[in-house]
Amino acid sequence: GTIVELTFKIKENTSEGTYPLTIDYDEDDIYAIVDQKGNTENVHFEAVSGEIKVIDYLPGDINMDGKVNMKDVTRLHQYVVKWPVEVNLAACDTNGDGKINMKDVTRLHQYVVKWPVEIY
């Protein structure tokens, strides 16, 4: 399960791209309260650094209105079946496989109706 959630801000003038992300911490600040007397025990873990991808669009916002909803599912479906509609191409690959097809429509629909899926 989730043991920590990081929240941070990206500077406004940051360009799109992938940036390294490192995690630093003081081992003495990571502990668990183990009883009602307030006794603590250090929690041991390994922090793995990674990267963060900065994008300038909202994943799944196919029609570029700032929201992700059924209008986006409909617009993506129209695009996939070759209707002449305007879309944000960067937001269309909702399953992250590098293609835009009905799998993306399905994934976006699942996301909009609150299935436990991610969109990219």
C-alpha positions in Angstrom: 0.0 0.0 0.0 0.9 3.7 0.0 3.1 4.7 2.9 3.9 8.2 1.7 2.6 10.7 -0.8 4.8 13.5 -2.1 3.3 16.8 -3.1 5.3 19.5 -4.7 5.1 22.4 -7.1 6.7 22.8 -10.5 8.1 26.2 -11.4 5.9 28.0 -13.9 8.7 28.5 -16.5 9.7 24.8 -16.4 9.9 23.4 -19.9 8.3 20.1 -20.9 10.6 17.1 -20.4 11.8 14.5 -18.1 13.8 15.5 -15.0 15.6 13.5 -12.4 13.9 13.2 -9.0 15.9 12.4 -5.9 14.7 11.8 -2.4 16.7 12.8 0.6 15.7 12.3 4.3 17.0 12.0 7.8 16.7 8.4 9.0 15.9 9.6 12.5 12.8 11.4 11.2 11.3 8.2 9.9 9.6 6.3 12.7 6.4 4.6 13.8 4.6 5.0 17.1 4.4 1.4 18.4 2.4 1.8 21.6 0.0 4.0 23.6 3.0 5.4 25.7 4.4 7.0 22.6 7.3 4.7 22.2 8.8 4.8 18.7 10.6 2.4 16.5 12.6 3.4 13.4 11.1 2.3 10.1 13.7 0.9 7.6 13.1 1.3 3.9 14.9 2.0 0.7 14.2 5.2 -1.2 14.5 4.8 -4.9 15.1 8.0 -6.9 13.5 8.3 -10.3 12.3 10.9 -12.6 9.3 13.2 -13.2 7.8 14.0 -16.6 6.6 17.6 -17.0 3.8 18.0 -19.6 1.7 21.0 -20.6 -1.6 19.2 -21.0 -4.2 17.4 -18.8 -4.1 13.7 -19.6 -7.4 12.6 -21.1 -8.6 16.2 -21.9 -9.1 15.4 -25.5 -11.3 18.4 -26.3 -9.1 20.9 -24.4 -11.7 22.3 -22.1 -9.7 21.8 -18.9 -11.8 18.8 -17.7 -11.8 15.1 -18.2 -15.3 13.8 -18.7 -17.6 11.9 -21.1 -17.2 14.7 -23.7 -13.6 13.6 -24.0 -14.6 10.0 -24.4 -16.9 10.9 -27.2 -14.4 13.1 -28.9 -11.7 10.5 -28.7 -14.0 7.9 -30.1 -14.9 10.2 -33.0 -11.2 10.8 -33.7 -10.4 7.1 -33.7 -13.1 6.3 -36.2 -11.8 9.1 -38.4 -14.3 11.9 -37.9 -12.9 15.3 -38.7 -12.7 16.6 -35.1 -10.1 18.6 -33.3 -8.2 16.9 -30.5 -5.2 17.4 -28.3 -3.0 14.6 -29.7 -0.7 14.6 -26.7 -3.7 13.7 -24.5 -5.1 10.9 -26.7 -2.8 8.0 -25.8 -4.6 7.4 -22.5 -3.2 3.9 -21.9 0.4 4.9 -22.7 1.2 2.3 -25.4 2.3 4.8 -28.0 -0.8 4.2 -30.2 -4.2 5.9 -30.4 -7.0 3.4 -30.9 -10.1 2.0 -29.3 -8.1 0.7 -26.3 -7.6 4.4 -25.4 -11.3 5.1 -25.7 -12.0 2.2 -23.4 -9.4 3.2 -20.9 -10.6 6.8 -20.9 -14.2 5.7 -20.4 -13.1 3.4 -17.5 -11.3 6.4 -15.9 -14.3 8.8 -16.3 -16.7 6.3 -14.7 -14.2 5.9 -11.8 -12.7 2.5 -12.4 -9.4 2.0 -10.7 -7.3 2.8 -13.8 -4.6 5.4 -14.7 -4.5 7.5 -17.8 -1.3 8.9 -19.3 
